[in-house]
Amino acid sequence: MALQWLHIDDQNTFGLEPNSTSISSAVALGEFLGINSSGKAVLADSGEGSDSAVEAKGASWADGTYGTTDVTLYKAKLSYIRHGKLCGFSGLTKGGKCYLSSGGGITQTVPTKVGALKQEVGFALTADTIWVDIHPAETVSQ
């Protein structure tokens, strides 16, 4: 089952210019997005499996560049949600915390790599649904 929003708590979405056209067409609904040092939208990443940690700011509102994203004449913007109910996952432990993983995904395993981001992005309501609630990231130090 594909991810889908069941409920959105913050009705206002934020539009960000994507880092590149390749990321804007590759983003799937529900993937977590961050902002790079140039102020552009990129897939968020805990840095657990790489050295490119980017804090999550929200989960993507729609697939790709032209779904229900905000399109202007010159730029396509990716929109994201900070609070809401997102379903379509599988195997989650009900009530368990969900953390940012790699490539905009989630995990219920706490990141342990020194220098990686430990960021809670929600909790599991059921085995297939999370309540997205973005928390500030902490850097794993030990």
C-alpha positions, 0 to 999 in steps of 0.5 A: 500500500502506498503512503497516504495522508489520513489527517493533517493537523497543520493545514498550511504547507510550506513550499520549498524550492527543490535542490534539483529537478531530479529530487523533485521528480523522485520525492514520494508522498510521505518522505521526510524533507530537510533543508540544505545549506543553500536553503533548498529542499532535499531528502532528510537523512539521519546520517546513520548509513552515510555522512550526509545528515540533514534534519527533517523539517516535515513529510512531503505532501505529494509525489513528485514535482507536479502532483499537488505541489505549489507550481509557479511559472519558473519554479516548482516547490515541494510542500511538506507537513509537520503534523498529521496521520500518515498511513501505508507503512508495515510492521511498526510497533504500535506506540513505538517512536519513529525516527528519521532514517536514510533517504527520507524514510523512518525506522523504529531503531534509535540511531547509534552512529556517532555524528548521526542525527537522532530525530523523532519524527512521530510515533506508530498509532498502528502497525501501518500508521504513524502520527507525524510530529517532528522533534528537534534533532540531536547529534549522537555523541557516544 
